[in-house]
């Protein structure tokens, strides 16, 4: 970026000349006069540099793109490692990427970035967030106006009642007015606070979008590429915040509740009525960056590493499994009367039994709360979710989630539990923040598996005979029919993996719901529960009888 507001050519200034600058070189970080611009365009070392008109720079905020390595100070980020999906400098290569096959110059990696899906998706995501924030802010402001108007209406109703009563109740009327004013003030303060938070986030989102728009028009490929990578984590954080806003904000109404039989102690009370606002956030699909336009991200192939038959004395019906970041495996035994979850540790080529956790009733589904030391297990007969401490390997608290709680999924601290007609979203403290009505035809059949796709924010759930991908408002994106009751997993690209017990195979679906291929067959025997580990380096498959297989993901 420009070091000062001076408009003189920096190259000429070093020679003692004061010549007005007309353009700015973003690669050299210098202002140049017309003569130096011509030299810049002819010189072999600088003719590929990106020049910007100084007038346009004054009208726009120029994004600050990180050009240098954080590990090796002052060394430019000039390379991209495809194997580690990271930008690096020349000094990083011998220490961290010496054995990597595909280390590209940044110029090659970013060659087509302006036409890539990652630019389109990221820019579209910022615009989408800004639009949702606009709607949320308008909703808050409308609610403020409604509350302002409701006070006078309620006061008139109260005064009409007061005219029919004796003078002794005038003091009660004044008390009601005070309660009304306090109630209104409390809610107005909260609504204004939420509106202010939305405005602040909205400004940040617009700024991110403007940065990308400016670099698209005036910046280099390198600058845009680095800025997109810099913004990548921020997009997901903002998406999470906007989703939380849209799901947790409530519309507030004030209502006067008259008492049927009025005595001198009370005429009634001021109550708050809250309902979910109409604004929902639907994420624009954010795809992975394309380092080369012709390169297609490879589809996972699965190579068998180990096969273990659980050597246990209990009768088995392994209904679900989950794997922690350190590859600890939890397996739910749903056989009547057993009431256990088994814990195994994954070694290089096999599994080692660790311990058994005993439950108050038969467990069914299990999911890991990413970023925590907790797992959550559904206990259908008790209508609760049971927390497990995955470090101490002990049972923690439970939360009530309603009847029919078989399938369970988690994402960013939220817990999704399915019944036959709806999926309920809970916070870890047990607060139900959203209920999604299901629109499939199997109204009497319970949801057995739930997964969340981070690529587009959709939910995939499975009932016996049916896979559905839905949005947060319940609208159906696709349906896929498959025999069997459980077995559902999603990889980093949004492909859905489905177990088919009858055919003894694992099928893979494209993100749009079309059949892709059969990834496993013959080796698996009536597969039921399936799961990836946290790093998506291993794929776990088990059947009801306790045959557990581990596959390496390439």
N, C-alpha and C positions, 0 to 999 in steps of 0.2 A: 504494500500500500504506500501511498505518497507520504513522505517524511514530513512535509510542511505544506503550507498553503501558497508558497511561492510559485509563480508561473514562468520562471526562467528555465532555460535548457540547462540541465545539470552537467552534461558533457562539456558544453561551452563554458560554463561557469568555472570548471576546473582549469580552463585555459585563460581565465580572467576576462571572459566575454560575457556581456549581459544581453542575451538574445531570448526573446519570448518563446516559450514552449507551446506546441500545438497538440502533441500526442504524448501518451504515456505507455511505456513498455512494461507489461506486467511480469515478464520473465526477468528483466534486468532491474525492475523496481526503480525506474528513472523516467523523468520528463525529458522530452526531446523536441528540438526545433525542427523546422521543415527540412533543413539540410541534413541534420543527423538522422532524421527518419529515412531519407533516401539512402544514406549510407547503410543504415540498419537493414534495409530491404535487400541491398546488394551483397553485403558481407556474408560469407558462407556460414559463419558461426552464429549469426543473428537473424538471417533472413526468414527463419521459421518462427521467430518470436511473435507474440500477439500484442498488437498495438491498439490502444483505445483513444478515442477523441477526448481531450480534456474537458470539453464542454459537457459531454454526456456523463463524465465522472462526477462533475459538480452537481448534476441533477439526481444522482443515484447514490445509495449507500453501497460501498464496495465491500463485499464479504472478505473476511480474513481467512485465507486458506492455509492450513498447516503444511509447509513444504519440507520441513526438516525432521529428521529422526529424533524421537524422544530419548533413545538410548545413546546414540552417537551425536553429540551436540555439534550443530553446524553442518552436518552431512545431509545432502538432499535425499528425499524419498524418490528414488529413480527406478525402483524395480517392484514387481508384483509376483508373489509366490502363489501359484494356483493350488498347490497341495495344502498349504496352511491358510489360504484365503486371506492374505495379509500384505500390506504395502511395507517395503523395507528399503534400506539404503545399501550401498555397496559393501559396507563393513559388516552388515548383518548376515550377508550370504555365507562367508566361511564359518561363522560361529553357529548359525541357526538353520541355514538352508543349503548346506554343502551337498547333502545327499538328495535334495529335492530335484525332481526331473524337470519340472516346468517352472522356471523363474524367468519372467518376461520383463523386458524394459517397459517402464511405465508408459512410454509413448505408444508401444504396441498394445498394451492392455487397455489403454483409454482411447484407442483410435476411433472407435465408433460410439463412444459413451453418449454423445448428444442425441443419437438415434436409438439408444438402447431402451429396453423395457424398464430398467432400474430408474432412469431419469423420469420417464413418463409416469411410472407408478409413484415415485417419491413426490414429484411435483403435484400429481393428482391427489395424493394423500393429504398434503398440506392444504390444498384447496378444499378437499372434502371436510377436513377438520374445521377449517375456517367457516364453512357453510353451516356445519352443525352448531358451532359456537354462536353464530349469528341467530339461529333459531332458538337456542337456549337462552340467549340474552333477551330476545324479544319475548319469550315466554315469561321470563322473570319480570320484565317491565309490564307486560299485560296483567300479570298477577298482582303487581303493585297497584296498578290502576283499579283493578277489581276490588282489592282490599280497601283502597281509599273510598270507593263508592259504597261499599257494604256498610261502613260505619254509620253513615247518615240514614240508610234504610233501616238498620237495626234500631238506631236511636228513635226513629219515628214510630216503629212498632212498639218499642218499650214505652214511649210517651202515650200512645193510644191506650195501652193497658193501664198506665198510671192514672189516666183521667177517670177510670171506673173504680178506682180504689180511694180509700180515705187518705187524709193528709198524713197519717202516721207512716205510710209507706214511701213518702218522698225520699227519705234517707236511703231506703233500699234501692230506689231508682238511681240515686247518685252513685251508690256503690257499684251497681251494674255498669254505669258509664265508665267508672274508673277501671273496672275489670276489662271492659271492652277496649279501652284505650291502651291499657298495659298489654293485653293480648295482641292487639294490632301492632303496637310498637315492637314487641318482641319478634313477631313474624316479619314485619317490614325490615327490621335490622338484619335478620337472617337472609331475606331475599335480596337485599341490597348488597350484602356481603358476597352472596353467591354470584350476583350479577357483576360485581367488581372483579371477582376471581375469573369469571368467564372472559371479561374484557381484557384482563391482563394476559391470559393464555391466548386469547384471540390475536392480540398484538404480536406476541412471540411467534405464533403460527404464520401470520402474514409476513413477518420479517424473514422466516425461514424460506417461505415460498418466493419472496422477492430476491433473496440471495441466489436461489437456483435460477430464477428467471434472468437475473443480471448476468450470471456466469454463462448461461446458455447463449446470450446475445453477444457478450463482450469478452468472456473469459476464455482461457485455454482449456483443452481437453483435460490436461493434468489438474488444473484448478477445480474444474467441475467434478472430476472423478474423486479427488480428495475431499471436496466438500460433501459429496453424496455419502461417502463412507463415514465422514464425521457426523452427518445428520442421521445415519441409519439407526443408532441406538435411541436418539432423541425422538424419532417418529414413533417407535413402539411405546416409549414412556408417555408421550402425549396421548396416543391412542388409548392406553390404559386409563389415563386420567379422564379423558372425555367419556369413555365408556362408563367409568365409575360415576361421573357427574350425571350422565343421562339415565343411569339406573337408580341413583340414590335421591335425585331431586324430587320433591313432592310439591304439588300445587296446594295452596292453603286457602281455605274458605272460613269465614266466621258466620256462625249461625246462632240465633237466639232460641233457646229451648224453654218454652213456657211450662210452668207447672200447672197441672190440672186443677189442683186444689191449693190456692195460694194462702199461706198464713203469714204472720208478721215476721217470721224468721227468714223467709226467702221468697223471691218472686220467680227465680229461675237462675240460669247461669249462662256464661259465654263459652261455647265449645269450638274447638278447631276440627275441621274436616280436611283430611289430606288425601290426595290421590296422585298417582304417578303422572308426570307431565307427558305430553304427547310426543316430545322430541326423543328420538333414538339415534344412536350413532351406528352407522353401517360402514365398516372399514373398506376402503378401496384396496384392492389386492396389491400387496407389496411383494414383488418377486425378488429373487436373488440377482445380484449384478452379473451381467454378461461381460467377461473380460475380453472375449472375442465374439463378434457377431455370428460366426459360423459354429461356435462351440455350443453344444447342447449339454446341459448338466447331466451326468451319467445316471442311469437308473440303477438302484441298488441290486447287487447280486448277493445271494446268500450261500455261504459255504459252511457245511456242518463242522462244528468243533467238538461237541461232546453229546452223549446221550446217557441219561441217568434214570433208572427206575427207582422211585422213592421207596426205600427199604424201611417201611413203618408198619407197626402192628395194627394201626387203626384201619377201619374201613374207609375207603377214599372216594371222594367226589370233588376233585379239584375244580372249583368254579371260576377262579380268577387268580392272576398273579401280577406283581409289580416289582420293579427293580430300581434301587436307589442309585445315586451317583457313584458310590463306591462298590456297585455291583452286588449288593446284598439283595437276595431274592425272597419275597414274601409270597406264600401260597395259601389261599383260602380253601379249607376243607368244609364243604357244605353238606356233608353226609349227616343224616338225622342223628342227633345225639352226640356227635363227636365234638363240635364247637371249638375248633382249633385253627390257628394260622401257624404254618411251619416257616422257619427262617433258615435259609442256606446262604453260604458265602461262595461266590464264584471264584475259582482259582484259574490257573492258566488253561487247563484242559478238562476240568471236572468241577463238581460241586462238593462242598463240605457241609454237613449238617451242623447248625449252630444251636438252635433252641426251639421250643414250642411255646406259643402264646395261647392261653386258654381264655375263651370268651363266655359271657353269660348266656349266649344263644348262638345258633348257627350263623357264621359269617357268609357273605356271598361275594360282593365286589370290593376291590381295593384299588387305591390310586395314591401316588406319591405327591405331596405338596412341594413342588420344586422350590429350591432355595431355602428349605427349612429342614428340620430333623423330625418331620412328622409324616405319617401316612394316615389315610382315612379308610375305614372299612364299614360297609353297610351291614346292618343286622336287621333283616326284613321283619322277623317276628316281633321285634321290639320297636320298630319304626324309628330307629336311631342310627346315627353315624358314630362309630367309635374311633377315637384318635389313638394312634400308636406312636410312641417315641422311638424313632428308628436308631437312635444312638444307644439309649439305655435298654432298648428292647423291652419296653413295659407299656401297659395300657394307661392312657390318660383319660381326659374327660370325654363325655358324650354330648351330642346335640340332637334334639328332636327334629326330624325332617319329614314326618308324615308317613302314611301307609304305603306299602308297595315299593319300598326302597331297595331295589336290587342293583341296577347299574349305577356307577359313580364315575365322575371324571373331575379333574382339577385343572386350574389355570391361574397363575399369578395370585395365589391366595384365595381364589374363589372355589367353591365346591358345587358341582352340578349333580343332582340326584334325580333319577327318573322314576316315574310311576307308570300306570297304564295310559293316562290321558295328559300328563304334563311333565315338564322338567323344571325343577325348582333350583334357583341359584341362591347359595348362602355365602355369607362371610364366615371366617373361621370362628367368630364369636357366636354363631348360630342365628344371626339376623337374616331373615329371608328378604333379599333385595329385589327379586324378580321371579315371576312364574310364567313359563312359556307353555301355552296350550298347544298340544300336538294335534296335527291335522291328518294323521294317517287313519286308515280304515280299521286297524286292529285295536279297537277301543278297550277290549277286555284283556289284552295281553300286555304284560309288564315290560318295560325297557330293561334289557339285560346288560348292555354295554354302552358307555358314553365316551366320546373323545372330542377334544377341542383342537381345531386346526388354526395354528398361529399365522398361517399365510393369509387368510382372508377373514378370520374372526368367526367362522361358522362352527356349528356343532354337528357332529355325526353321532347318531345313536342307532342301536340295533335291537330289534325285537325278533323273536323266532320267525324266520322266513322273510325278514325285511330290513334293509339298510336305508336310513333317511339322513340327508344332509339338510340342515335348516339354518336360517338366520335367527338373530336374537328376537325378532318380532314373530317368529313361528312360521314364516313363509318357507315353503319347501323349495330347495334348489334342485334336488334330484332324489329319485327312489331307485333302489336296486334290490332285486329279489334273490335270496340265497337261502338254502336249507340250513337248519341249525339254529341254536339259541344264542350263542356267544362267540367271542373272538373278534376283536376289533383293534386296529392300530393305525397310526398316521405317521408317515415319515416327514422329513424336513421340507420336501417338495410338495406336500399335500396329497400324495398318493395314499389311498386307503387299502389296508390289508385285512382280508376277511377269511376266517377259517370255515371250511365246509366239511363237517363230520362225515356225511354220507359218502363223499368222493375221496376223503382222506387227502385233502389238498388245501393250500393257502392261495387264494386268488388276490390279484392286485388290480385296483381300479384307478383310472386317471382322475385328476382333481375335479373334472366335470361329470364324473359318475360313470363313464364308459369303461367297459372291461378292457384291461391292458394285457394281462398275461397270468399264467399260473406260476408262481415263484417257487413253490415247494409241492412235491407229490411223491408218492411211493415211499419216501423216507419217513413221512409222518403218518401216524396211525390214529385216525379219528381225532384230529386236533380240535381243541376247545378254546382255552384261553391263550392269548398271544400278547406280547409286549416288546417294545424296544427298551434298551437301557437309556440313561439320560443323554449320553453322547452319541447315540445312534450307531455305535460300533458293533453291537450285538443284538440279535433277535432271539427271543425266548418263546418256545412253543411247548404247551403241555396238553395232555388229554385228561379226561375225567379220572382215569385209573392211576395217574401219577407218573406217566412217562414224560420226563422233562428233557427237551433238546435245546442246545444252544448253537446258533449259527453266527458266523462272522459276516459283517456287512462290508462289502467292497464298493 
